[in-house]
Amino acid sequence: MIDECMAGRIDMVITKSISRFARNTLDTLKYVRQLKEKGVAIFFEKESVNTLDSKGEFLITLLGSLAQESGTTVR
């Protein structure tokens, strides 16, 4: 799906939660930044966070770290 986004075929990704998006905080931030550069938004339903919002990356960093620490990330 990331490849499809980078190719311009997808302009928004909607996912249930941050913990479902990537394995850890570093991966989450890497993909969020890559997609943001391409103008692709990611919306996390549970946290109600849109990555194209000015507060998005800070909240993702914080919530992703908490999810990683609690072991709720999907592998």
N, C-alpha and C positions, 0 to 999 in steps of 0.2 A: 504494500500500500504506500509506503514511503516513496518508492520509485514512481508510482503513479502520480503522487503529489508533486514530486520534483519535475515530472514531465508536463505538469500543468493540466492534468486530466481530473484532478480532485482539488476543490478549493476550500473544503472544510471537512475536518474529521470530528466525529462525535463519538465519545467513548464514555463508558459508565463511570469510571473513576481514574484518578491518577495512578493508583496501584495496578490497574489493568493495562495501562499504556506501555510501560517499559519495566525492565527488571530492577533498575535502581535509579537514584536521583541523577547521576551523571548521564546515563542514557536518556532519561526523560528530558533534561535540559539540552542535550545535544540535538535531539530531534525537534524539540520545540523551537530552538534557535534556527535550525536549518529550514524548517517549514515556514517560520515567520519571515525569513529573508525572501522566500518565494511568494509571500502573501497568503499562505495557507493557514487558516485558523484551526485551532484544536479546542473543542468545547468539552469540558469534563462535567458531566451531568451532576454527579453526587456533590461535588464541591462548588458547582455553579461558577466555574472559571472559564473565561475565554482568553486564549493566549494573545489575541490581538488587542486586548484591553491593557491599559497602562500598568495595572497592578498584577496582571496575569503571571509574569515570570517570577516575581517575588513570592506570590502565593504558591505557585507550583514548587518552587525550591523548598519552601517551608513544609508544605503538605507532603511532598515527595519524601523528604527526610524523615518525617514522622511515620509515614507508611513503611519506609525501609527499616526503621528502628523497631517497629512493632512486628515486623516479619509478615506483613500482609501482601507483599509484592508477589506477583505470579512469576514462576520460573518456567 
